[in-house]
């Protein structure tokens, strides 16, 4: 087994395989007839966190590549040892002296384990798994399938491996209902850090009264519809959904995702208008039952230096943000009544007249006042954000 780098262009058959895998977006790699890595997909590069072909082991035997620091840093030690034990019989070179030469390049205990491995003919298809880890997050199981590729003559041309999360398709189908672009935006926050973003908080007014007046099943449908349409509006405006707690809704619109502060603010205001429209339409549908309609109270604020990142508890994926502005936006939203839409001066002054025209907002005719002066404002809002300059749109 030669662990040196020997880069050769893929054969016509392997080139065709690579083209097809590339089109699917799979996390995949391709090896030649000598089990040297010839191609790694962009999706797998992102999964590993490396794009340098040399560090990925392109040109090296697959075993040597997988045992490099680049790959091992994403696999738990126990599963790396098991993967080594299971896969090595198919990858070792049975030529005299080849195994000993390769073993000399390995750390213990891999070197000792290799000495006891007997080469086996590689099956046409074989599978395995390992525990993937990134950063300080808990690992999860990843499954792969390796398939041999043959020339028309029947000679081995190489093979390819496809990697996927070890989750049943029925469960993955639930994830597939979400917005892929939003998942991409959330994935970029796996490492917490500082960001500029527009903040949106929304809440269903008098939800307790509504839950008492409506049959439980119908109230559930109402909350589900509001939540689904809110999530859809956030996705359409390039935002990221924050935590949902009952009928409370939050979202963030990052400068990184919306091409600047003004675009982020416009996206948040556009989402707020959409949510108001949804509430109005649902209120008309339930007019006979709810009487006064469905009212969503909304607060909009600007976060110039939010600390944002993923929270990954056991049963869900959450993105959250920390900063004084987040707390201030929550208090602003709590101070709205009657389906009011309140926005801070810091937020609204990001919008130019041309942008604001399409959002039913005139920057030249806005009057601001301290949050503490709003009728019925609570003591927590006065304490946390009483001096915040706001306007009710």
C-alpha positions as CSV (number, residue, x, y, z in Angstrom):
1,X,0.0,0.0,0.0
2,X,1.5,3.3,-1.1
3,X,0.7,6.3,1.1
4,X,2.5,8.7,-1.2
5,X,0.5,11.2,-3.4
6,X,0.1,10.1,-7.0
7,X,-2.4,12.3,-8.8
8,X,-3.7,10.9,-12.1
9,X,-6.6,12.1,-14.2
10,X,-9.7,9.9,-13.7
11,X,-10.6,7.4,-16.4
12,X,-13.5,8.1,-18.7
13,X,-15.7,5.8,-16.6
14,X,-14.8,7.5,-13.3
15,X,-15.2,10.9,-14.9
16,X,-18.7,10.0,-15.8
17,X,-19.4,8.9,-12.2
18,X,-17.9,12.1,-10.9
19,X,-20.2,14.2,-13.1
20,X,-23.3,12.3,-12.0
21,X,-22.4,12.6,-8.3
22,X,-21.5,16.2,-8.7
23,X,-25.0,16.9,-10.1
24,X,-26.7,15.3,-7.2
25,X,-25.1,17.3,-4.4
26,X,-24.1,14.1,-2.5
27,X,-21.3,14.1,0.1
28,X,-19.2,11.7,-1.9
29,X,-15.6,10.7,-2.9
30,X,-14.2,8.6,-5.8
31,X,-11.2,6.4,-5.9
32,X,-9.3,4.8,-8.8
33,X,-8.5,1.1,-9.3
34,X,-5.6,1.3,-6.8
35,X,-8.0,2.9,-4.2
36,X,-6.3,6.3,-4.6
37,X,-8.6,9.3,-3.9
38,X,-9.2,11.1,-7.2
39,X,-12.2,13.3,-6.3
40,X,-14.0,14.7,-3.2
41,X,-17.3,16.5,-3.7
42,X,-17.9,20.1,-2.5
43,X,-20.6,18.8,-0.1
44,X,-18.1,16.4,1.6
45,X,-15.5,19.1,1.7
46,X,-17.9,21.3,3.6
47,X,-18.7,18.3,5.9
48,X,-15.0,17.8,6.6
49,X,-14.3,21.5,6.8
50,X,-11.4,21.4,4.3
51,X,-11.1,22.2,0.6
52,X,-7.3,21.7,0.0
53,X,-6.9,18.6,-2.2
54,X,-3.5,17.8,-0.6
55,X,-4.9,17.9,2.9
56,X,-7.9,15.8,1.8
57,X,-5.6,13.2,0.5
58,X,-6.3,13.4,-3.2
59,X,-3.8,11.2,-4.9
60,X,-3.3,9.0,-1.8
61,X,-4.6,5.6,-0.9
62,X,-8.0,6.0,0.7
63,X,-6.8,4.4,3.9
64,X,-3.9,6.9,4.2
65,X,-6.3,9.8,3.5
66,X,-8.8,8.7,6.1
67,X,-6.1,8.3,8.8
68,X,-4.8,11.8,8.3
69,X,-5.5,14.6,10.8
70,X,-7.9,16.3,8.3
71,X,-10.3,13.4,8.5
72,X,-9.7,12.1,12.0
73,X,-10.5,15.4,13.6
74,X,-14.1,14.9,12.6
75,X,-14.4,11.3,13.8
76,X,-14.6,10.2,17.4
77,X,-11.5,8.1,18.4
78,X,-13.6,4.9,19.1
79,X,-15.4,5.0,15.8
80,X,-12.1,5.8,13.9
81,X,-10.6,2.7,15.4
82,X,-13.6,0.6,14.4
83,X,-13.7,2.1,10.9
84,X,-10.0,1.3,10.5
85,X,-10.6,-2.3,11.6
86,X,-13.6,-2.8,9.4
87,X,-12.3,-1.1,6.2
88,X,-8.6,-2.0,6.2
89,X,-9.0,-5.6,5.0
90,X,-10.4,-4.2,1.7
91,X,-7.8,-1.5,1.3
92,X,-4.5,-3.1,2.2
93,X,-2.1,-4.0,-0.6
94,X,-1.3,-7.8,-0.4
95,X,2.1,-7.3,-2.1
96,X,5.1,-8.4,0.0
97,X,6.4,-5.6,2.2
98,X,3.6,-3.1,1.2
99,X,1.7,-3.6,4.5
100,X,4.8,-3.2,6.6
101,X,5.8,0.0,4.8
102,X,2.3,1.5,5.3
103,X,2.2,0.4,8.9
104,X,5.4,2.3,9.6
105,X,3.5,5.5,8.8
106,X,0.8,4.9,11.3
107,X,0.5,5.9,15.0
108,X,-0.2,3.3,17.7
109,X,-2.5,1.5,18.2
110,X,-3.3,1.5,14.5
111,X,0.2,0.1,13.6
112,X,-0.3,-2.9,15.9
113,X,-3.9,-3.5,14.6
114,X,-2.7,-3.4,11.0
115,X,-0.2,-6.2,11.7
116,X,-3.0,-8.6,12.5
117,X,-5.2,-7.7,9.5
118,X,-5.6,-10.2,6.6
119,X,-6.4,-8.7,3.2
120,X,-9.9,-9.6,1.8
121,X,-11.4,-9.2,-1.6
122,X,-13.4,-6.0,-1.8
123,X,-17.1,-6.8,-2.3
124,X,-19.0,-4.9,-5.0
125,X,-20.9,-3.0,-2.3
126,X,-20.0,-2.5,1.4
127,X,-21.2,-0.2,4.1
128,X,-20.1,1.2,7.4
129,X,-20.6,4.0,9.8
130,X,-18.7,6.4,12.1
131,X,-19.5,9.0,14.8
132,X,-19.1,12.5,13.4
133,X,-18.2,15.4,15.6
134,X,-17.5,19.1,15.1
135,X,-16.5,21.7,17.6
136,X,-17.8,21.0,21.1
137,X,-21.1,19.5,19.9
138,X,-22.2,16.0,20.6
139,X,-21.3,13.5,17.9
140,X,-23.9,11.8,15.7
141,X,-23.8,8.7,13.5
142,X,-22.9,9.0,9.8
143,X,-23.4,6.0,7.4
144,X,-21.6,5.4,4.2
145,X,-22.0,3.0,1.3
146,X,-19.0,2.1,-1.0
147,X,-19.7,0.8,-4.5
148,X,-17.2,-0.6,-7.0
149,X,-17.1,0.8,-10.5
150,X,-16.1,-1.4,-13.5
151,X,-15.1,-0.8,-17.0
152,X,-17.1,-2.3,-19.9
153,X,-14.5,-5.1,-20.0
154,X,-15.3,-6.0,-16.4
155,X,-12.0,-4.7,-15.0
156,X,-12.2,-2.6,-11.8
157,X,-12.1,1.1,-12.6
158,X,-12.4,2.3,-9.0
159,X,-15.2,3.0,-6.7
160,X,-17.2,5.7,-4.9
161,X,-18.5,6.3,-1.5
162,X,-21.7,8.2,-0.6
163,X,-22.1,9.5,2.9
164,X,-25.3,10.4,4.7
165,X,-26.7,11.0,8.2
166,X,-27.8,7.8,9.9
167,X,-31.4,8.9,10.2
168,X,-34.4,7.1,8.9
169,X,-35.9,8.6,5.7
170,X,-39.3,9.1,7.5
171,X,-37.6,11.4,9.9
172,X,-35.5,13.2,7.3
173,X,-38.7,13.9,5.4
174,X,-39.8,16.1,8.2
175,X,-36.6,18.2,7.8
176,X,-37.2,18.3,4.1
177,X,-40.4,20.3,4.6
178,X,-38.3,23.2,5.7
179,X,-36.6,25.8,3.6
180,X,-33.2,24.6,2.3
181,X,-31.8,28.1,2.0
182,X,-32.6,28.9,5.6
183,X,-30.9,25.7,6.7
184,X,-27.8,27.0,4.8
185,X,-28.0,30.3,6.7
186,X,-28.4,28.5,10.0
187,X,-25.5,26.2,9.2
188,X,-23.2,29.2,8.8
189,X,-23.9,30.0,12.5
190,X,-22.5,26.7,13.8
191,X,-19.6,28.7,15.2
192,X,-21.0,31.5,17.4
193,X,-19.8,35.0,16.7
194,X,-20.7,38.7,16.3
195,X,-23.2,39.8,13.7
196,X,-25.3,42.8,12.6
197,X,-29.0,41.9,12.2
198,X,-32.5,43.2,12.2
199,X,-34.6,41.7,15.0
200,X,-38.3,40.8,14.9
201,X,-40.4,39.7,17.8
202,X,-44.1,38.9,17.4
203,X,-46.9,37.6,19.7
204,X,-50.5,36.7,19.3
205,X,-52.6,39.1,21.5
206,X,-55.1,37.6,23.9
207,X,-54.0,34.1,23.1
208,X,-55.4,32.8,26.4
209,X,-58.8,34.2,25.6
210,X,-58.7,32.7,22.1
211,X,-57.7,29.3,23.4
212,X,-60.7,29.3,25.7
213,X,-63.2,30.4,23.0
214,X,-62.0,28.1,20.3
215,X,-62.1,24.2,20.3
216,X,-58.7,23.0,21.2
217,X,-58.2,21.4,17.8
218,X,-59.2,24.6,16.0
219,X,-56.9,26.7,18.2
220,X,-54.0,24.3,17.5
221,X,-54.7,24.8,13.7
222,X,-54.6,28.5,14.2
223,X,-51.2,28.5,15.9
224,X,-49.9,26.0,13.4
225,X,-51.0,28.2,10.5
226,X,-49.6,31.4,12.0
227,X,-46.3,29.7,12.7
228,X,-46.0,28.0,9.3
229,X,-46.8,31.2,7.4
230,X,-44.5,33.2,9.6
231,X,-41.6,30.7,9.0
232,X,-42.4,30.9,5.3
233,X,-42.3,34.7,5.2
234,X,-39.0,34.7,7.2
235,X,-37.5,32.3,4.7
236,X,-38.7,34.3,1.7
237,X,-37.0,37.4,3.2
238,X,-33.7,35.6,3.7
239,X,-34.1,35.6,7.5
240,X,-33.4,33.0,10.2
241,X,-36.1,31.8,12.6
242,X,-35.4,32.1,16.3
243,X,-37.1,30.3,19.1
244,X,-40.8,29.5,19.0
245,X,-42.5,29.5,22.4
246,X,-46.2,28.9,22.2
247,X,-47.5,31.8,20.1
248,X,-44.3,33.8,20.5
249,X,-42.2,34.2,17.3
250,X,-38.7,35.6,16.7
251,X,-36.6,36.1,13.6
252,X,-33.3,37.6,12.7
253,X,-32.2,39.1,9.4
254,X,-28.4,39.2,9.1
255,X,-26.4,41.7,7.1
256,X,-24.3,38.7,6.0
257,X,-27.4,37.2,4.3
258,X,-29.2,40.3,3.0
259,X,-26.5,42.5,1.3
260,X,-26.4,45.3,3.9
261,X,-28.1,46.9,6.9
262,X,-30.9,48.6,4.8
263,X,-31.7,45.3,3.1
264,X,-31.8,43.5,6.4
265,X,-34.2,46.1,7.9
266,X,-36.4,46.0,4.8
267,X,-36.6,42.2,5.0
268,X,-37.7,42.4,8.6
269,X,-40.3,45.0,7.9
270,X,-41.5,43.1,4.9
271,X,-41.9,40.0,7.1
272,X,-43.8,42.0,9.7
273,X,-46.2,43.3,7.0
274,X,-46.7,39.7,5.8
275,X,-47.5,38.5,9.3
276,X,-50.0,41.3,9.8
277,X,-51.7,40.2,6.5
278,X,-51.9,36.6,7.6
279,X,-53.4,37.6,11.0
280,X,-56.0,39.8,9.3
281,X,-57.0,37.0,6.9
282,X,-57.3,34.4,9.7
283,X,-59.4,36.9,11.7
284,X,-61.8,37.2,8.8
285,X,-62.1,33.4,8.6
286,X,-62.8,33.1,12.4
287,X,-64.9,36.3,12.7
288,X,-68.0,34.6,13.9
289,X,-66.0,33.0,16.8
290,X,-63.3,35.5,17.8
291,X,-65.3,38.7,17.1
292,X,-62.5,41.3,17.3
293,X,-60.2,39.5,14.9
294,X,-56.7,38.1,15.2
295,X,-54.1,40.6,16.2
296,X,-50.3,40.1,16.1
297,X,-48.3,42.6,18.1
298,X,-44.8,43.1,16.6
299,X,-41.6,44.7,17.6
300,X,-38.7,45.6,15.3
301,X,-35.2,46.7,16.4
302,X,-31.6,46.8,15.1
303,X,-28.8,44.8,16.6
304,X,-25.4,46.3,15.7
305,X,-23.3,43.7,17.6
306,X,-25.4,40.6,18.4
307,X,-23.7,37.4,19.5
308,X,-25.4,34.7,17.5
309,X,-25.0,31.0,17.1
310,X,-26.7,27.6,17.1
311,X,-28.1,25.9,20.2
312,X,-28.4,22.2,19.5
313,X,-30.5,20.6,22.3
314,X,-31.6,17.0,22.0
315,X,-34.7,17.4,19.9
316,X,-34.3,20.5,17.7
317,X,-32.0,23.0,16.1
318,X,-32.2,26.6,17.4
319,X,-30.5,29.8,16.5
320,X,-30.4,32.4,19.2
321,X,-28.9,35.8,19.7
322,X,-27.6,37.6,22.8
323,X,-27.4,41.3,23.3
324,X,-29.1,44.2,24.9
325,X,-31.0,44.9,21.6
326,X,-32.7,41.5,21.8
327,X,-34.1,42.2,25.2
328,X,-35.1,45.7,24.1
329,X,-37.0,44.3,21.1
330,X,-38.8,41.8,23.3
331,X,-40.0,44.7,25.6
332,X,-41.0,46.8,22.6
333,X,-43.2,44.0,21.3
334,X,-44.7,43.4,24.7
335,X,-45.7,47.1,24.8
336,X,-47.8,46.9,21.6
337,X,-51.5,46.4,21.7
338,X,-54.3,46.0,19.1
339,X,-52.1,44.4,16.5
340,X,-49.6,47.3,16.8
341,X,-46.3,47.3,14.9
342,X,-43.6,49.2,16.8
343,X,-40.1,49.9,15.5
344,X,-37.1,51.5,17.0
345,X,-35.5,54.7,15.6
346,X,-32.3,52.8,15.1
347,X,-34.2,50.3,12.9
348,X,-36.3,52.7,10.9
349,X,-33.5,55.2,10.1
350,X,-31.8,52.5,8.1
351,X,-34.5,52.7,5.5
352,X,-34.3,55.2,2.6
353,X,-37.5,56.7,1.2
354,X,-37.3,54.5,-2.0
355,X,-37.2,51.3,0.0
356,X,-39.7,52.4,2.5
357,X,-42.3,53.3,-0.2
358,X,-42.9,49.7,-0.9
359,X,-43.3,48.8,2.7
360,X,-46.1,51.3,3.6
361,X,-43.8,53.5,5.6
362,X,-42.8,57.2,5.1
363,X,-39.5,58.0,6.9
364,X,-40.2,61.8,6.6
365,X,-43.4,61.6,8.7
366,X,-42.4,59.5,11.6
367,X,-42.7,60.8,15.2
368,X,-40.6,59.0,17.8
369,X,-41.2,58.8,21.5
370,X,-39.7,56.9,24.5
371,X,-41.0,53.5,25.0
372,X,-41.9,54.4,28.6
373,X,-44.5,57.0,27.3
374,X,-46.7,54.4,25.5
375,X,-50.0,53.9,27.3
376,X,-50.1,50.7,29.3
377,X,-46.4,49.9,29.1
378,X,-45.3,47.4,31.7
379,X,-42.7,48.0,34.5
380,X,-40.2,45.5,32.9
381,X,-40.3,47.4,29.6
382,X,-39.7,50.7,31.4
383,X,-36.9,49.1,33.3
384,X,-35.2,47.5,30.4
385,X,-36.0,49.8,27.5
386,X,-37.8,52.8,28.8
387,X,-35.6,55.4,26.9
388,X,-35.7,53.5,23.6
389,X,-36.9,55.8,20.9
390,X,-39.8,54.1,19.0
391,X,-42.5,54.7,16.5
392,X,-45.8,52.9,16.0
393,X,-46.4,52.2,12.3
